[in-house]
Amino acid sequence: MDLTSETKVCPHCAETIKAAAKICPYCQSRQGRFVTLTHKLSAALVGLTLLAALGFLSIWSFSDNADETRDSGFARYRDKLPVVRTVLEPVGKKPEFWLTGYVANKNGRPWRVHKLEVRFLDQHGNLVDVQHPEFNKYEAFVVQPNQEHAFRIKLDKQSHTSTGIVHSVRVQTATDGREHYDPE
């Protein structure tokens, strides 16, 4: 009788046991090819589930750029906060340009507006310049649901004085207007 053909190595504890054994006498683990396969598949399934959860969490928490991380997910509501009736006007002898307009809130919750994005386009719709004027901590304002709020803000550069240049404005950064805000 050949001893090597009648024995096998337990895949759990690496001890030599009888080939027909259903339970290892050393580690008490069940033997069989389906049991081992089930353990490997279970480990793989747990690993894939953790990987999927980590992927979902990272997509959910880092979905927008870093400037919008503090805005409580504002980016998905941006289209509900349009900037309307804007006017770009020079003021003074050395013209300073001021942008005035209204932010309309078509959402069910109030938003505190911190920063705008002003795009300057040529007559063909090509982007010429972009500015991001930011309201200082005392100028940030809350737009209540289904209302409009007027604003006036100075622009940094004067690259938009050429003829044929048009502008479009949107809210770049806003936070939940229900949260306590202390400008100090």
C-alpha positions as CSV (number, residue, x, y, z in Angstrom):
1,M,0.0,0.0,0.0
2,D,1.5,3.3,-1.1
3,L,1.4,5.9,1.7
4,T,1.7,9.0,-0.6
5,S,-1.4,8.2,-2.7
6,E,-3.6,7.7,0.5
7,T,-2.6,11.0,2.1
8,K,-3.0,14.7,1.2
9,V,-1.9,18.0,2.8
10,C,-4.6,19.9,4.7
11,P,-5.0,23.3,2.9
12,H,-5.7,25.1,6.2
13,C,-3.0,23.8,8.5
14,A,-0.5,22.1,6.1
15,E,-0.5,18.8,8.1
16,T,-0.5,15.5,6.3
17,I,-3.9,13.7,6.6
18,K,-5.7,10.8,5.0
19,A,-7.0,11.5,1.5
20,A,-10.5,10.4,2.4
21,A,-10.7,12.6,5.5
22,K,-13.7,14.9,5.5
23,I,-12.5,16.9,8.6
24,C,-8.8,17.5,9.4
25,P,-7.9,15.9,12.8
26,Y,-5.5,18.7,13.5
27,C,-7.3,21.9,12.8
28,Q,-10.9,20.6,12.5
29,S,-11.5,22.3,9.1
30,R,-13.8,20.7,6.5
31,Q,-12.0,19.1,3.6
32,G,-13.0,19.1,0.0
33,R,-12.5,21.1,-3.1
34,F,-15.8,23.0,-2.9
35,V,-15.1,24.1,0.7
36,T,-11.7,25.6,-0.3
37,L,-13.2,27.2,-3.3
38,T,-16.1,28.6,-1.2
39,H,-13.6,30.2,1.3
40,K,-11.6,31.8,-1.6
41,L,-14.7,33.1,-3.2
42,S,-16.0,34.5,0.0
43,A,-12.7,36.3,0.6
44,A,-12.8,37.7,-2.9
45,L,-16.4,38.8,-2.6
46,V,-15.6,40.6,0.7
47,G,-12.6,42.3,-0.9
48,L,-14.6,43.4,-4.0
49,T,-17.4,44.8,-1.8
50,L,-14.9,46.8,0.3
51,L,-13.3,48.1,-2.9
52,A,-16.6,49.1,-4.4
53,A,-17.6,50.9,-1.1
54,L,-14.3,52.7,-1.1
55,G,-14.8,53.8,-4.7
56,F,-18.3,55.0,-4.1
57,L,-17.2,56.9,-1.0
58,S,-14.4,58.6,-2.9
59,I,-16.6,59.6,-5.8
60,W,-19.2,60.9,-3.5
61,S,-16.9,63.0,-1.3
62,F,-14.5,64.2,-4.1
63,S,-17.0,64.8,-6.9
64,D,-16.2,68.4,-7.4
65,N,-13.1,70.6,-7.3
66,A,-11.5,71.5,-4.0
67,D,-13.0,75.0,-4.0
68,E,-16.5,73.5,-3.9
69,T,-15.7,70.9,-1.2
70,R,-16.9,73.3,1.5
71,D,-20.1,74.2,-0.3
72,S,-22.2,71.2,1.0
73,G,-22.6,69.8,-2.5
74,F,-23.6,73.1,-4.2
75,A,-22.4,72.1,-7.7
76,R,-25.4,69.9,-8.3
77,Y,-27.7,72.8,-7.4
78,R,-25.9,75.4,-9.5
79,D,-28.5,75.5,-12.3
80,K,-31.1,76.3,-9.7
81,L,-29.2,79.5,-8.7
82,P,-29.0,81.5,-12.0
83,V,-27.4,85.0,-12.3
84,V,-29.8,87.2,-14.3
85,R,-30.0,90.8,-15.6
86,T,-26.3,91.5,-15.3
87,V,-24.7,94.8,-16.4
88,L,-21.0,95.6,-16.7
89,E,-20.4,99.3,-16.2
90,P,-17.2,101.5,-16.0
91,V,-17.0,103.9,-13.1
92,G,-14.6,106.8,-12.7
93,K,-11.9,108.5,-14.9
94,K,-9.7,105.5,-14.8
95,P,-12.5,103.0,-15.4
96,E,-13.1,100.5,-12.8
97,F,-15.5,97.9,-13.9
98,W,-18.4,96.9,-11.7
99,L,-20.7,94.0,-12.3
100,T,-24.3,94.3,-11.1
101,G,-27.1,91.9,-11.4
102,Y,-29.4,89.5,-9.5
103,V,-29.0,86.0,-8.2
104,A,-32.3,84.1,-8.4
105,N,-32.9,81.1,-6.2
106,K,-35.2,78.5,-7.8
107,N,-34.4,75.9,-5.2
108,G,-36.2,75.0,-2.0
109,R,-33.4,76.0,0.4
110,P,-31.5,79.3,0.9
111,W,-27.9,79.7,-0.4
112,R,-25.1,82.0,0.8
113,V,-23.2,83.3,-2.3
114,H,-19.5,83.7,-1.9
115,K,-18.0,83.7,-5.4
116,L,-19.1,84.3,-9.0
117,E,-17.6,83.2,-12.2
118,V,-17.6,85.7,-15.1
119,R,-16.8,84.5,-18.5
120,F,-16.0,86.8,-21.4
121,L,-16.7,85.5,-24.9
122,D,-15.9,86.9,-28.3
123,Q,-18.5,87.2,-31.1
124,H,-17.9,83.6,-32.1
125,G,-18.5,82.3,-28.6
126,N,-14.8,81.6,-27.9
127,L,-13.6,82.1,-24.3
128,V,-11.5,85.3,-24.0
129,D,-11.1,85.6,-20.2
130,V,-12.5,84.2,-16.9
131,Q,-12.6,86.0,-13.6
132,H,-13.7,84.8,-10.2
133,P,-14.7,87.8,-8.2
134,E,-15.3,86.9,-4.5
135,F,-17.5,88.6,-2.1
136,N,-15.5,89.4,1.1
137,K,-16.8,87.9,4.3
138,Y,-19.1,90.9,5.0
139,E,-20.5,91.0,1.5
140,A,-21.6,87.4,1.2
141,F,-25.3,87.3,0.9
142,V,-28.1,84.8,1.3
143,V,-30.7,84.2,-1.4
144,Q,-33.9,82.9,0.0
145,P,-35.9,80.2,-1.9
146,N,-38.0,81.5,-4.8
147,Q,-36.5,85.0,-4.4
148,E,-33.8,87.2,-6.1
149,H,-31.0,89.1,-4.4
150,A,-29.2,92.1,-6.0
151,F,-25.4,92.3,-6.0
152,R,-22.6,94.7,-7.1
153,I,-19.0,93.6,-7.3
154,K,-15.8,95.1,-8.7
155,L,-13.9,93.1,-11.3
156,D,-10.1,92.7,-11.1
157,K,-9.0,93.1,-14.7
158,Q,-10.1,95.2,-17.7
159,S,-9.5,92.6,-20.4
160,H,-13.2,92.8,-21.4
161,T,-13.3,96.3,-22.7
162,S,-13.0,95.3,-26.4
163,T,-16.0,95.7,-28.6
164,G,-17.9,92.5,-29.4
165,I,-17.1,90.9,-26.1
166,V,-20.0,89.6,-24.1
167,H,-20.1,88.2,-20.6
168,S,-21.9,85.3,-18.9
169,V,-22.1,85.0,-15.1
170,R,-22.8,82.1,-12.8
171,V,-22.4,81.4,-9.1
172,Q,-19.1,79.6,-8.5
173,T,-19.3,79.0,-4.8
174,A,-22.2,79.0,-2.4
175,T,-22.9,77.4,1.0
176,D,-26.1,76.4,2.8
177,G,-27.8,79.6,3.9
178,R,-29.4,77.9,6.9
179,E,-26.0,77.4,8.6
180,H,-24.7,79.9,11.1
181,Y,-22.3,82.4,9.4
182,D,-20.0,84.5,11.5
183,P,-17.9,86.8,9.3
184,E,-15.5,87.6,12.2
